[in-house]
């Protein structure tokens, strides 16, 4: 259970520092930064933004996981074929993480609208940003959520814990930057540059692990080679 929750948290963090979601998080940080004169509001905005992301992923996760598990045909199919499908799926996601399949990572759906609405609602507007940005799936975030997190949650029947922890992970960098904004704006630039370096290696290491595990599952369950 702890390993699964740790995996869900890592997938969320990896999502948050990947190019497209990182762009939305930067937009959120710029919104939060407008209140830089008030330490409490800056940190509270970061927490509310993360809560908004968690709620969005939680609701989507509940709908998808409950929907899958409540349909006997799909549930039985997954129980029989999940491991067979999981191998190739992990390989594809790993290839995407390694950047071997190019996509449009920088689209931020509805960001201007969300920010204009959020500005009218003060710190609670940060929650609206979190919800909208969480639902603005790009290819990489969709692959990590629907291709990795959802199968993980379905496998253990988790409708709440895994999506919630994933959502928290996607907002953690914003909380960190909110604290940096509150207590020292000079540290933000240094932290952002370090974050880009971490993202580069984290995405590639995770991609390589996904491919290795995917090859194992493919050989063991899809092809049927006993290892």
Secondary structure, 3 states (H helix, E strand, C coil): CHHHHHHHHHHHHHHHCCHHHHHHHHHHHHHHHCCCCCHHHHHHHHHHHHHHHHHHHHHHHHHHHHHHHHCHHHHHHHHHHHHHHHHHHHHHHHHHHCCCCCCCCCCCCCHHHHHHHHHCCHHHHHHHHHHHHHHCCCHHHHHHHHHHHHHHHHHHCCCCHHHHHHHHHHHHHHHHHHHHHHHCCHHHHHHHHHHHHHHHHHHHHHHHHHHHHHHHHHHHHHHCCCC
